[in-house]
Amino acid sequence: MKQGKKDGIGTLGQFAYYDAIVMHGDGSDSTSFSNIRKRALSKAKPPAQGGDEVTYLHAFLDARVWAMKQEAAHEDTSRVDTAQRVFLNKRNLSLNPPLDWKVYGDSFHID
């Protein structure tokens, strides 16, 4: 959460960061959170560096999907593709309801 605040990202971005660090850890390997973030930073600047939040989060999610596909246990990227990316494409950076998404084939809705 600290890194998300330093990068100037909102609720959706902090959710994406949290999900990534829980799944990938923050070690030194290429699929760790820090390296996912570095990969994203090579494509776009976060808001704290004058970048556009939507553009940066797309770069982060692209890097995250790449990392997930490197690990057999995480190769199903629906948690990004049909959840986090759905909110991002709707520009719902604050995760304001109603929220509709799918994860691993299951649909969810919050009013």
N, C-alpha and C positions, 0 to 999 in steps of 0.2 A: 504494500500500500504506500510505503514511503517513496518508492521509486515512481509510482504512478503520480503521486502529488508533485514530485520534483519535475516530472516530465509534463506536468500541466494537463493531464488527461482527467476526464470526468468519470462518472459512475460506470459506464459501459467499459471504458478503457481499464479502470481499476479491476473490474470483474474479469476481463480478459487476462490481465497480468496475474491476478490471483490464481485463476484456473491454470494458467501456464506454469507458474512456479510450483503449484501443488502437484501437477502431473509430471513435470520434467525435472524438478529440483533446480538448484542453483550452483551446480558444479562447474567444472571446466570443460566438459565435453561439448561437442558441437550442437547437441540438442538441449542443452540447459537453458534456463530462462535468460541468463545474461547473454548467451550467444544468440538466442532468438531475438532479443532486443537489439543486439549489435547488428544483426542481419537486417532488421527493420530500419535501423538508423542509417544504414548504407543506402537506403532507398528513399527515405523521407525524414523530415525533421518533426519532432513532437512540438506541441504548442508552446512549451517553455522555451524553445529555441526559435520561435517565430513561424513554425509550420502549421499546417492545417490539420486539425485533429482527425477528421474523417480520412484524409489521405494517409496520415501516419498510422492510424489503426488498421487500415487495409494492408499496409506494408507489414505491420506486426502480425496480423492474422495470416498473411501469405507466408511469412517466416515460420509461424507456428504450424501451419499445415505441412510445410516442408519437413519440419522436425518430427511431426507425428508420423509421417510416412517413412521415416528412417527406422522406426521402432515397430516391430510386428505387433506388439501389445497395444499400440496406439494408432494403428493404421486406419481405423474408422474415424474420419474427420468430421462426422456429422455434428458433434458438439460445437464446432466452429462454423461449419457451412450452413447448417439449418437452425442455428440458435444465434450465436454472437454476430455472425455476418448478416443475418436477417435484421437484427436491431440496427446494425451499422448502416445497411442499405436504406433503412427508413430514417436514418439520421436521428435516431432516438438515443442520443448520447447520455441522457439522464435516466433511461429505462423507465419512462413514464408509462403507466398502464393506459389502455389495455395492452397486454403482451401476448403474442401468439408465437409459438416456436415448436420445433420438433428436435428430439434427441434420440438417437438410436432407433428411429422409427416410431417413437411414441410422441403424440401431440400433447401440448400443454397450453393453457390459457389462464391469464390473470386479469381480472377486471380492474 
